[in-house]
Amino acid sequence: MLARLAQKQQLKQLSSKRMFSSSRQAFSGHDGGIYSNLPFKVKDRKIPYAVPHFAFFSMFHSIFVSCC
């Protein structure tokens, strides 16, 4: 009875313990910083990002205005 109670208490302590070292090791390999989570390149581009951005939206705006 006491052994089962001690085992249950030990299991409860292990399950409630947070493991900070595993997440720190998993996330230590990437370059964190601004624009690191975007799927396209923003900095150090040959053509500035604003040019294709505004070209894309102005083209669809002109198509929308001409159709309506």
LUMSEMI-629565 format. One record per atom (N, C-alpha, C): chain; atom name; residue number from 1; y negated, x, z; residue in one letter. Coordinates in steps of 0.1 Angstrom, whole numbers, padded with zeros to 4 digits. Example, Ala and Ser with C-alpha at 12.3 -4.5 7.8 and 13.67 -1.06 7.14 Angstrom:
<pts>
pt c A; a N; k 1; c2 0057; c1 0132; c3 0078; r A
pt c A; a CA; k 1; c2 0045; c1 0123; c3 0078; r A
pt c A; a C; k 1; c2 0033; c1 0132; c3 0078; r A
pt c A; a N; k 2; c2 0022; c1 0128; c3 0071; r S
pt c A; a CA; k 2; c2 0011; c1 0137; c3 0071; r S
pt c A; a C; k 2; c2 0000; c1 0129; c3 0079; r S
</pts>
This chain:
<pts>
pt c A; a N; k 1; c2 0012; c1 0008; c3 0000; r M
pt c A; a CA; k 1; c2 0000; c1 0000; c3 0000; r M
pt c A; a C; k 1; c2 -0013; c1 0009; c3 0000; r M
pt c A; a N; k 2; c2 -0013; c1 0018; c3 0009; r L
pt c A; a CA; k 2; c2 -0025; c1 0027; c3 0010; r L
pt c A; a C; k 2; c2 -0025; c1 0036; c3 -0002; r L
pt c A; a N; k 3; c2 -0014; c1 0040; c3 -0008; r A
pt c A; a CA; k 3; c2 -0014; c1 0049; c3 -0020; r A
pt c A; a C; k 3; c2 -0019; c1 0041; c3 -0032; r A
pt c A; a N; k 4; c2 -0016; c1 0028; c3 -0033; r R
pt c A; a CA; k 4; c2 -0020; c1 0020; c3 -0044; r R
pt c A; a C; k 4; c2 -0036; c1 0018; c3 -0042; r R
pt c A; a N; k 5; c2 -0040; c1 0016; c3 -0030; r L
pt c A; a CA; k 5; c2 -0055; c1 0014; c3 -0028; r L
pt c A; a C; k 5; c2 -0062; c1 0026; c3 -0031; r L
pt c A; a N; k 6; c2 -0057; c1 0038; c3 -0027; r A
pt c A; a CA; k 6; c2 -0064; c1 0050; c3 -0030; r A
pt c A; a C; k 6; c2 -0064; c1 0053; c3 -0045; r A
pt c A; a N; k 7; c2 -0053; c1 0050; c3 -0052; r Q
pt c A; a CA; k 7; c2 -0052; c1 0052; c3 -0066; r Q
pt c A; a C; k 7; c2 -0062; c1 0042; c3 -0074; r Q
pt c A; a N; k 8; c2 -0063; c1 0030; c3 -0069; r K
pt c A; a CA; k 8; c2 -0073; c1 0021; c3 -0075; r K
pt c A; a C; k 8; c2 -0087; c1 0025; c3 -0073; r K
pt c A; a N; k 9; c2 -0090; c1 0030; c3 -0061; r Q
pt c A; a CA; k 9; c2 -0103; c1 0035; c3 -0058; r Q
pt c A; a C; k 9; c2 -0107; c1 0048; c3 -0066; r Q
pt c A; a N; k 10; c2 -0097; c1 0056; c3 -0068; r Q
pt c A; a CA; k 10; c2 -0099; c1 0068; c3 -0076; r Q
pt c A; a C; k 10; c2 -0102; c1 0065; c3 -0091; r Q
pt c A; a N; k 11; c2 -0094; c1 0055; c3 -0096; r L
pt c A; a CA; k 11; c2 -0096; c1 0050; c3 -0109; r L
pt c A; a C; k 11; c2 -0110; c1 0044; c3 -0111; r L
pt c A; a N; k 12; c2 -0114; c1 0037; c3 -0101; r K
pt c A; a CA; k 12; c2 -0128; c1 0031; c3 -0102; r K
pt c A; a C; k 12; c2 -0139; c1 0041; c3 -0102; r K
pt c A; a N; k 13; c2 -0137; c1 0052; c3 -0094; r Q
pt c A; a CA; k 13; c2 -0147; c1 0063; c3 -0094; r Q
pt c A; a C; k 13; c2 -0147; c1 0070; c3 -0108; r Q
pt c A; a N; k 14; c2 -0136; c1 0072; c3 -0114; r L
pt c A; a CA; k 14; c2 -0135; c1 0079; c3 -0126; r L
pt c A; a C; k 14; c2 -0141; c1 0071; c3 -0138; r L
pt c A; a N; k 15; c2 -0139; c1 0058; c3 -0137; r S
pt c A; a CA; k 15; c2 -0144; c1 0049; c3 -0148; r S
pt c A; a C; k 15; c2 -0159; c1 0047; c3 -0147; r S
pt c A; a N; k 16; c2 -0165; c1 0048; c3 -0135; r S
pt c A; a CA; k 16; c2 -0179; c1 0045; c3 -0133; r S
pt c A; a C; k 16; c2 -0187; c1 0058; c3 -0135; r S
pt c A; a N; k 17; c2 -0180; c1 0070; c3 -0136; r K
pt c A; a CA; k 17; c2 -0187; c1 0082; c3 -0137; r K
pt c A; a C; k 17; c2 -0192; c1 0084; c3 -0152; r K
pt c A; a N; k 18; c2 -0205; c1 0088; c3 -0153; r R
pt c A; a CA; k 18; c2 -0210; c1 0090; c3 -0167; r R
pt c A; a C; k 18; c2 -0208; c1 0104; c3 -0171; r R
pt c A; a N; k 19; c2 -0204; c1 0106; c3 -0183; r M
pt c A; a CA; k 19; c2 -0201; c1 0120; c3 -0189; r M
pt c A; a C; k 19; c2 -0213; c1 0124; c3 -0198; r M
pt c A; a N; k 20; c2 -0223; c1 0131; c3 -0192; r F
pt c A; a CA; k 20; c2 -0234; c1 0135; c3 -0200; r F
pt c A; a C; k 20; c2 -0231; c1 0147; c3 -0210; r F
pt c A; a N; k 21; c2 -0222; c1 0155; c3 -0206; r S
pt c A; a CA; k 21; c2 -0219; c1 0167; c3 -0214; r S
pt c A; a C; k 21; c2 -0213; c1 0164; c3 -0228; r S
pt c A; a N; k 22; c2 -0205; c1 0153; c3 -0229; r S
pt c A; a CA; k 22; c2 -0199; c1 0150; c3 -0242; r S
pt c A; a C; k 22; c2 -0210; c1 0145; c3 -0252; r S
pt c A; a N; k 23; c2 -0219; c1 0137; c3 -0248; r S
pt c A; a CA; k 23; c2 -0230; c1 0133; c3 -0257; r S
pt c A; a C; k 23; c2 -0239; c1 0144; c3 -0260; r S
pt c A; a N; k 24; c2 -0242; c1 0153; c3 -0251; r R
pt c A; a CA; k 24; c2 -0251; c1 0164; c3 -0254; r R
pt c A; a C; k 24; c2 -0245; c1 0174; c3 -0264; r R
pt c A; a N; k 25; c2 -0232; c1 0176; c3 -0263; r Q
pt c A; a CA; k 25; c2 -0225; c1 0185; c3 -0273; r Q
pt c A; a C; k 25; c2 -0224; c1 0178; c3 -0286; r Q
pt c A; a N; k 26; c2 -0223; c1 0165; c3 -0287; r A
pt c A; a CA; k 26; c2 -0221; c1 0158; c3 -0299; r A
pt c A; a C; k 26; c2 -0234; c1 0158; c3 -0307; r A
pt c A; a N; k 27; c2 -0246; c1 0156; c3 -0300; r F
pt c A; a CA; k 27; c2 -0258; c1 0155; c3 -0307; r F
pt c A; a C; k 27; c2 -0266; c1 0168; c3 -0308; r F
pt c A; a N; k 28; c2 -0260; c1 0179; c3 -0304; r S
pt c A; a CA; k 28; c2 -0268; c1 0192; c3 -0304; r S
pt c A; a C; k 28; c2 -0268; c1 0198; c3 -0317; r S
pt c A; a N; k 29; c2 -0260; c1 0194; c3 -0327; r G
pt c A; a CA; k 29; c2 -0260; c1 0201; c3 -0340; r G
pt c A; a C; k 29; c2 -0269; c1 0196; c3 -0350; r G
pt c A; a N; k 30; c2 -0277; c1 0185; c3 -0349; r H
pt c A; a CA; k 30; c2 -0286; c1 0181; c3 -0359; r H
pt c A; a C; k 30; c2 -0300; c1 0185; c3 -0357; r H
pt c A; a N; k 31; c2 -0308; c1 0185; c3 -0367; r D
pt c A; a CA; k 31; c2 -0322; c1 0189; c3 -0366; r D
pt c A; a C; k 31; c2 -0330; c1 0176; c3 -0363; r D
pt c A; a N; k 32; c2 -0334; c1 0175; c3 -0351; r G
pt c A; a CA; k 32; c2 -0341; c1 0163; c3 -0347; r G
pt c A; a C; k 32; c2 -0356; c1 0166; c3 -0350; r G
pt c A; a N; k 33; c2 -0363; c1 0156; c3 -0354; r G
pt c A; a CA; k 33; c2 -0377; c1 0157; c3 -0357; r G
pt c A; a C; k 33; c2 -0382; c1 0146; c3 -0365; r G
pt c A; a N; k 34; c2 -0394; c1 0147; c3 -0369; r I
pt c A; a CA; k 34; c2 -0400; c1 0136; c3 -0377; r I
pt c A; a C; k 34; c2 -0394; c1 0136; c3 -0391; r I
pt c A; a N; k 35; c2 -0391; c1 0124; c3 -0396; r Y
pt c A; a CA; k 35; c2 -0385; c1 0122; c3 -0409; r Y
pt c A; a C; k 35; c2 -0370; c1 0126; c3 -0410; r Y
pt c A; a N; k 36; c2 -0364; c1 0130; c3 -0399; r S
pt c A; a CA; k 36; c2 -0350; c1 0134; c3 -0400; r S
pt c A; a C; k 36; c2 -0340; c1 0123; c3 -0402; r S
pt c A; a N; k 37; c2 -0344; c1 0111; c3 -0399; r N
pt c A; a CA; k 37; c2 -0334; c1 0100; c3 -0401; r N
pt c A; a C; k 37; c2 -0336; c1 0092; c3 -0414; r N
pt c A; a N; k 38; c2 -0345; c1 0096; c3 -0423; r L
pt c A; a CA; k 38; c2 -0347; c1 0089; c3 -0435; r L
pt c A; a C; k 38; c2 -0337; c1 0094; c3 -0446; r L
pt c A; a N; k 39; c2 -0332; c1 0086; c3 -0455; r P
pt c A; a CA; k 39; c2 -0323; c1 0090; c3 -0465; r P
pt c A; a C; k 39; c2 -0329; c1 0096; c3 -0477; r P
pt c A; a N; k 40; c2 -0342; c1 0098; c3 -0477; r F
pt c A; a CA; k 40; c2 -0349; c1 0105; c3 -0488; r F
pt c A; a C; k 40; c2 -0359; c1 0115; c3 -0482; r F
pt c A; a N; k 41; c2 -0363; c1 0124; c3 -0491; r K
pt c A; a CA; k 41; c2 -0371; c1 0135; c3 -0487; r K
pt c A; a C; k 41; c2 -0386; c1 0131; c3 -0487; r K
pt c A; a N; k 42; c2 -0393; c1 0133; c3 -0477; r V
pt c A; a CA; k 42; c2 -0408; c1 0129; c3 -0476; r V
pt c A; a C; k 42; c2 -0416; c1 0142; c3 -0476; r V
pt c A; a N; k 43; c2 -0413; c1 0152; c3 -0468; r K
pt c A; a CA; k 43; c2 -0421; c1 0164; c3 -0468; r K
pt c A; a C; k 43; c2 -0416; c1 0174; c3 -0478; r K
pt c A; a N; k 44; c2 -0425; c1 0182; c3 -0483; r D
pt c A; a CA; k 44; c2 -0421; c1 0193; c3 -0492; r D
pt c A; a C; k 44; c2 -0415; c1 0188; c3 -0505; r D
pt c A; a N; k 45; c2 -0421; c1 0178; c3 -0511; r R
pt c A; a CA; k 45; c2 -0417; c1 0172; c3 -0524; r R
pt c A; a C; k 45; c2 -0425; c1 0178; c3 -0535; r R
pt c A; a N; k 46; c2 -0420; c1 0179; c3 -0547; r K
pt c A; a CA; k 46; c2 -0427; c1 0183; c3 -0559; r K
pt c A; a C; k 46; c2 -0438; c1 0172; c3 -0562; r K
pt c A; a N; k 47; c2 -0433; c1 0160; c3 -0562; r I
pt c A; a CA; k 47; c2 -0442; c1 0149; c3 -0565; r I
pt c A; a C; k 47; c2 -0445; c1 0142; c3 -0551; r I
pt c A; a N; k 48; c2 -0457; c1 0140; c3 -0547; r P
pt c A; a CA; k 48; c2 -0460; c1 0134; c3 -0534; r P
pt c A; a C; k 48; c2 -0453; c1 0121; c3 -0533; r P
pt c A; a N; k 49; c2 -0449; c1 0117; c3 -0521; r Y
pt c A; a CA; k 49; c2 -0442; c1 0105; c3 -0519; r Y
pt c A; a C; k 49; c2 -0450; c1 0092; c3 -0523; r Y
pt c A; a N; k 50; c2 -0463; c1 0093; c3 -0521; r A
pt c A; a CA; k 50; c2 -0472; c1 0082; c3 -0524; r A
pt c A; a C; k 50; c2 -0472; c1 0078; c3 -0539; r A
pt c A; a N; k 51; c2 -0470; c1 0087; c3 -0548; r V
pt c A; a CA; k 51; c2 -0470; c1 0084; c3 -0562; r V
pt c A; a C; k 51; c2 -0459; c1 0075; c3 -0566; r V
pt c A; a N; k 52; c2 -0446; c1 0078; c3 -0564; r P
pt c A; a CA; k 52; c2 -0436; c1 0068; c3 -0567; r P
pt c A; a C; k 52; c2 -0436; c1 0055; c3 -0559; r P
pt c A; a N; k 53; c2 -0441; c1 0056; c3 -0547; r H
pt c A; a CA; k 53; c2 -0442; c1 0044; c3 -0538; r H
pt c A; a C; k 53; c2 -0452; c1 0034; c3 -0544; r H
pt c A; a N; k 54; c2 -0464; c1 0039; c3 -0547; r F
pt c A; a CA; k 54; c2 -0474; c1 0030; c3 -0552; r F
pt c A; a C; k 54; c2 -0471; c1 0026; c3 -0567; r F
pt c A; a N; k 55; c2 -0465; c1 0034; c3 -0574; r A
pt c A; a CA; k 55; c2 -0461; c1 0031; c3 -0588; r A
pt c A; a C; k 55; c2 -0450; c1 0019; c3 -0588; r A
pt c A; a N; k 56; c2 -0441; c1 0021; c3 -0579; r F
pt c A; a CA; k 56; c2 -0430; c1 0010; c3 -0578; r F
pt c A; a C; k 56; c2 -0436; c1 -0003; c3 -0574; r F
pt c A; a N; k 57; c2 -0444; c1 -0003; c3 -0564; r F
pt c A; a CA; k 57; c2 -0450; c1 -0016; c3 -0559; r F
pt c A; a C; k 57; c2 -0460; c1 -0022; c3 -0568; r F
pt c A; a N; k 58; c2 -0468; c1 -0013; c3 -0575; r S
pt c A; a CA; k 58; c2 -0478; c1 -0019; c3 -0584; r S
pt c A; a C; k 58; c2 -0471; c1 -0024; c3 -0597; r S
pt c A; a N; k 59; c2 -0460; c1 -0018; c3 -0601; r M
pt c A; a CA; k 59; c2 -0452; c1 -0023; c3 -0613; r M
pt c A; a C; k 59; c2 -0447; c1 -0037; c3 -0609; r M
pt c A; a N; k 60; c2 -0441; c1 -0039; c3 -0598; r F
pt c A; a CA; k 60; c2 -0435; c1 -0052; c3 -0595; r F
pt c A; a C; k 60; c2 -0446; c1 -0062; c3 -0592; r F
pt c A; a N; k 61; c2 -0457; c1 -0058; c3 -0587; r H
pt c A; a CA; k 61; c2 -0469; c1 -0067; c3 -0585; r H
pt c A; a C; k 61; c2 -0474; c1 -0072; c3 -0598; r H
pt c A; a N; k 62; c2 -0475; c1 -0062; c3 -0608; r S
pt c A; a CA; k 62; c2 -0480; c1 -0066; c3 -0621; r S
pt c A; a C; k 62; c2 -0470; c1 -0076; c3 -0628; r S
pt c A; a N; k 63; c2 -0457; c1 -0074; c3 -0626; r I
pt c A; a CA; k 63; c2 -0447; c1 -0083; c3 -0632; r I
pt c A; a C; k 63; c2 -0448; c1 -0096; c3 -0626; r I
pt c A; a N; k 64; c2 -0450; c1 -0097; c3 -0613; r F
pt c A; a CA; k 64; c2 -0451; c1 -0110; c3 -0606; r F
pt c A; a C; k 64; c2 -0463; c1 -0117; c3 -0610; r F
pt c A; a N; k 65; c2 -0475; c1 -0110; c3 -0611; r V
pt c A; a CA; k 65; c2 -0487; c1 -0117; c3 -0615; r V
pt c A; a C; k 65; c2 -0486; c1 -0122; c3 -0629; r V
pt c A; a N; k 66; c2 -0480; c1 -0114; c3 -0638; r S
pt c A; a CA; k 66; c2 -0480; c1 -0118; c3 -0652; r S
pt c A; a C; k 66; c2 -0470; c1 -0130; c3 -0655; r S
pt c A; a N; k 67; c2 -0460; c1 -0131; c3 -0646; r C
pt c A; a CA; k 67; c2 -0450; c1 -0142; c3 -0648; r C
pt c A; a C; k 67; c2 -0455; c1 -0155; c3 -0642; r C
pt c A; a N; k 68; c2 -0464; c1 -0155; c3 -0632; r C
pt c A; a CA; k 68; c2 -0469; c1 -0167; c3 -0626; r C
pt c A; a C; k 68; c2 -0481; c1 -0172; c3 -0631; r C
</pts>
